[in-house]
């Protein structure tokens, strides 16, 4: 509390451009929650069920009040220079959070009511679920409160399957205990995601970082896999067409892969991925087109050892931004470009060797080059994102010391370069404020070495 008071005093003395408000102190017993609920289910015949579920979370010492825009500025942000960030459409997810106290009601609980069903017809399983968050409507009436529903069907043949899924989640449906299907987490792209540094308390971002809610969206998802014969297989292939409810951005995502196995121990995989954001308006500044091409050669050695060589090539097309595509010379904008194209690729080698059933070593070497895009890579237990240009190598040893004790030790070296930057005022050859200082910052090489050690014991 003393540190919080000191920081607020300093912010107040900084002048009118800062809000004298920062919230650092941890409040003990800030929330006490009591949950009660029930699930009722009937099975009229084999393979079919109908269920009803409800829960109520009681808060006897706290109120969740979502402030209006003016009050939210002071609650979330320290500096007035960050106010424009709160005007982003995606922050509607913050404004739509559930409140226990509004102008029309005051309560100390959150209540969700829903029902679900499932049946099997031949080799097809059909299931669905519907839920409502009680706000201003009647608990015993459907359709008058924020809602979410999901329906899916799974058809299975010997070498072929189909999955079809439809989902819809209202922007105001705020259920922290839901774990539904979605392309992204709730609050992705909001202040809690990309602007944590500007919050009055960085722990507010835990609403995003520790959330298991899906982002409010509606869409249809289709997935399949088909094995032609022993040599050719169309791997997991899907298409997802969905709309984000906060800003109504429509997205299409498609991925498919073909695997060829001339021998059981050797496979060649080709994968293609395409994603288009805001596909309905090609002139929108928010549109982007991503293409990803991957080729991998895998060999399965004795004792379940594994070796893979992989190459990936990415392209990202965006609408023209004259401040990027135009020349650095002052004057009117005269650079013309249909789209801005960013490219990048990487090559990787992955290896796994099993010394025994309880001891194995994994490793990888990867070199990447990105012209304005970011690559991603799945390591043994984490995902890594890489920028402009660099290389990395890692090795991990995993041992099952006993039946309930596991050990993992990992070493990683990552060497990469920053972007080069030219600092100047827009539409001006030089910046007087930068006089005597460099206006060109070239690439800087970084080298990071990381050692991670963990022991896991199962009781």
N, C-alpha and C positions, 0 to 999 in steps of 0.2 A: 504493500500500500504506500509506503514511503517513497519507493522508486517511482510509482505511478504519479504521485503528487509532484515530485521533482520534475519529471518529464513534462507534465502539463504546465508547470510554471515556466519552463524554458520555452515551450511552444507559444505560450501567451506573449512572451517578450519578443518573439520573432516577428511580430507585426500582423497586419490584417490578412496576410495571405495564408495563414495557418489556423486551423481550428484548434483551440486549446483543449484538446480532448484526446487522451490515449488510455487504453484499458489494458494494463499488463498484469494486474494482480489476479491470482487464482482465488476464486470464491469457494470456500469449503461448503459442502452440502448445498451447492447451488441448485440442484435438482433432485427431487425424490419422486420416483415414478412407481406406480403400482399397476400391474397389468392383470386383467381378467378377461376371459373369453371362452368360447366353446366352438366345437365343430360337431355337427350332426350329419350322419350319412346313412343312406339306405341303399341296399343292393337288391333291386327287384329281381334280377336274374344274373347269371354268371357273365362277367365281362362288362357289366353296366353298373354305374353308381351315380347317385345324385347327392350333393352335399350342401350344407349351409354353414358359413363361418362368420363369426364376429369377434372383435376384441375392442376393449376400451382401456385406454391408458389414462390413469388418474394422476394429476399433478397437484399435490396439496401445498406446495410452497413456491410455485413459479407460474408466471404467465408468459406465453409466447405471443408477443405483439409485434407485428410487422409494421414499421412506421411508414408514413408517406414519404414522397421524394425528398422534401426539404429536411425532414428529421432523419431520413436514412443517410443523407450526406454526412451529417455530424456523427451518426452512429458508426458508419463504416469507414469513412475516409478522414485522413489527417489534413491533407493539403488541398486547397482550392484548385490547384493546378491539375488535380486528378478528377475533378467533378465531371468532366466530359466523358470519362470512362464509364460512369454510372448510367449514361444515357444510351448505351448500347442496347439493342433489342434483346440480346440474350439475358440481360439482367432482369427481364420480366419473370424469370424463374425464381429470383430472390423475392420480388414483390408478391409472387403468388404463393409464398409459403403459408402454411396453416397458422392462424391466429386463434388463441383461446379468448381473446378480448377484442371486439370490434364495436362499431357504433350501434349495431343491431343486437348484439348478445354479449354475455360474459359468462364463461364456463371454465372449469378446471380439468377438462378432459379432452381427449381426441378419440373418435370412434369410427371404425371402419366395418361395414357390413357387406357381405358378398355371398355368392353361391357358385358352385362348380358342378361339372358333369363329365362323364366319360362313358364311351361305349365302343364295342368292337364289332365290325361288320366284315366278315371274311378275313382277309389279311390286312385290313385297314383299321387303325385305331384313331378315334376322334375324341378330342377333349377340349374343354373350354372353361373359362372362369370370368366372372363379372364382379366388380366391387365398387362401392361408393364411399366417399369420405363425408361424414355428416357435417354440414356447415349451416346453411339456412333452411334446408328442406326438411321434409318429414322422414323420420327413420323408417317408416313402413311404406314409403312410396318410392318407386324407382324413377330415375331420370331427372330428379330435381336438385341433385348435388353433383360436385365433381366426381367423375367416374373413370374407370379403366376396365378394359376387357381384352381378352386374348382367346383366340381359337386356333387350333392346329390339328393336322391330320398326318399320320405316318403310315405309309404303305410299304410293305416289305415283300420282296421276292427273293429268289435264291441268289441272284447276282445283280440285283437292282433294287434301289429304294427311292422313295419320294417323300419329302417333308414339305408341307405347305403350312405357313403360319401367318395369321393376321393379328395385328395388335393396334390398340388405340389407348392413349393415356392423356387425359385432359391436363392442361397446364396447372390447374389448381389442385390436382390430385396429389397430395403430399403425404405419403405413407412411408415412414422410415423403415418399416419392417417388410416392405415388399422387395422382391428380387425377381422382377419380370424380365422378359427378353427386351433388349434394346441395343442400338449400335453404340451409344455412349452413356456415361453416367450423368445423373442429374447435376446441374450447375457447371457442366463442362462448357468452357468459353465465357463464363461469367467473371465477375470480380474475384470470386473465390478461387478461380483457376489461374488466370494470367496476371493478376495485379495484386498478389499477396503482399508485396512490399508496401503498398499504399494503404493497407487496412490499419485501423486503429489497434487491432489486436490480431496478430498473424494466426492465432489458434482458431479464429472464425473460419479459416479456410478448411478446417476439419469437416465442416458440413459437406464439402466436396471430396476431400481426400479419404475420408472414412465412410463415405456413403455407399450403400448397395442398391440405391434406387436407379432405375433406368431414366434416361432423359425423356420428358414428355414428347411423344411422337406418335405418328400413325403410319402404318405401312404394311406391305405384304412381302413375305420372304419365302423363297422357293429353293430347295436344295435336293441334289441327287448324286448318285454314284452308280456307275455301270461297268461291270467287268465283261468285256466281249469274249475273251478266251484267256488262256494261260499267259499270253504274251502282251495283250493290250488291255488297259483299264483307264476309263475316264474317272479320274479321282474326284474327290469332293468338289463339286461345282455348285455355285449358288448365284442368285440374283436377288437383290434387296432394293425395293423402291419405297422410299419413305419420306415423310415431311416432318420437319422439326416444328413443334407447336409454338415455341417462343418467338421465332421470327419467320416462320412458314417457309424456311429454306427446304427445297426439294432436292433429293439426292438419289442417284442410281449407283449401285455398287455391284460389280460382276466379277466373278473369278472362276476359272476352270483350269484343270490340269490333265495332261495325258501322260501315262506311264507306259514305257515299253520295256519288257523284260525278256531279252533273248535267252538268258539263263536265270534260274531262280536267284542266284547270288548277285546278279548285276541288274541294275535298273537305270533307265534314262528318263528323267522327268522334265517336261516342259510345262510351265505355268504362265498364265496371262491374267492380269488383274486390271480392271478399269473402274474409275470412279469419277462421276461428274456431279458437282455441286451447282445448284440453281440451273438445272438443265432447261427450265422453261423460259429463261430469259438470257439469251446469249450476250446481251449488251450490259448485263449487270456487273458491277465491279466485284461482287462476291463470287462470281463463277470461277471454277477451276476444273481442269480436266487432267486426270492422272492416269498414266499407263505404266504398267510394271511388267517386265518380261524376265523370266527366270529359267535358267537351264541348269540342271544338276545331274551329276553322274554319281551313283551310289554303288558300293560293293559291300556285301555282307560276308564277313570273313568267318573263320572257325571260332568257336567259343563265344559266339554272339558279338564278336568285334565288328566295328563299323567304320568305314571310310567314305567321305563325301567331298567332291569338288563342286563348287557352286559359283555361277556367274549371274549377276542381276544388272539389268539396265532399266532406268526410270526416266520418264519425261513428265513434266508438269507444265501445262499451258494456262496462262492467266491473261486477263484483259490488259490492254496497254496502259501503262502508267507513264506519262510523259516525263515525270521527274526522274524516271529510271531509263527510259529509252531515248530521251532527248540528249543532245550534246551538252557539254558543260559550259559552252559559251553563253554569255548573256544575250538577252533579246527575247522575242516572242517564241512560243512553242512552234517549232517547225518539224519536229521529228514525227514520223508517222510509222505506225507498226500495227499490224492486225492483231497479234497476240505476243505476249512475252513467253518465250520458251526457256525452261530450265531443265537441265539434264544431269544425270549422274549415274555412276555404275560402281560395282564392287566385285571382287573375286575373293573366295573364301575356301579354306580347307578345314574340315571337321573330322575328328578322330575319336573313337572310343575303344579302349582295351580293357577287357575283363581278366584280371589275374585269377579270380575265383568268384564264387557266388557272393562273397561278402566284401570284395575289394575291386574297385575299378578306377581307371583314370580317364578323364575326358580333356580334350584340348581343341583349340581352334586358332587359326591365323587368318586375318582378314585385312585387305587393303581396299580403301574406298577413295572415290573422287566425286565430289558433289559441286555442281555449278549452281549454287543458290538453293539446293534442296537438302533435306535431311534424310539419311538412311536409318534403318532400324535393323536390329539383330537380336535374335533370341539366344541367350547364353544358357548355361546349365540351369540356373534358377532365377534369372532376371532378364529384363529387356533393356537394351542399350540403344541410344540414339547418337548418330554421328553426323558431323556437319561437313565443312568444306573439303578437307583432304587429310588423309592420315592412314595409320595402320594400327592394329592391336593384336595382341596374342595373349591367350590365357590358358591355364592348365588347372584342373581341379581333381583332387583325390577324394574319393568317397569310400568310407569303410563302415561296414556293419560290425562293430566291435563285439556286440553280444546281441541277443534276441531283441532287446529293448533299447540299446544304445547305438546311436549313429554319429559318425564324425565326418565333417567336410572341411577341407582346407583348399583355398583357391588363391592363385597368384595371377595378376593381370597387369600387363603393360599397355598403355594407350598413348600413342604419339600422334598429335594432330596439329593443324594450323588454323589460325583465326582468319576471318575475312580481311581483305584489305579495305581501307576506308579513306575517303576524301571528305574533309570537313570544310564546308563553306556555306554561305547563305544561298538560298534558292534564287536563281536568276541573277547571280552576281559573280564576277570573276574571282574576287577576293573578299574576305571577311575582315573588316578592320578590327573586330574583337579578337581575331586570331593573330594579330601582328606580333612577330617575334616568336611565334610558336609554330610547330609543324602542322601543315594542313593535310598532309598525306601520312597515313599510318599503314605501313606494310604488314605483311603476314608475320605473325609471331608463332613460333613453334613451341608447343607444350609437350611435356612428357610426364605421365602419371603412372605411378606404381601402386598397386593396391593388393593387400593381403587380407583375406577374410577367413576366419576360423569359427566353426560352430560345432556344438555338441547338442544333440537332441536325445532326450530320454523319455521313453513312453512308460507311463505308470500302468 
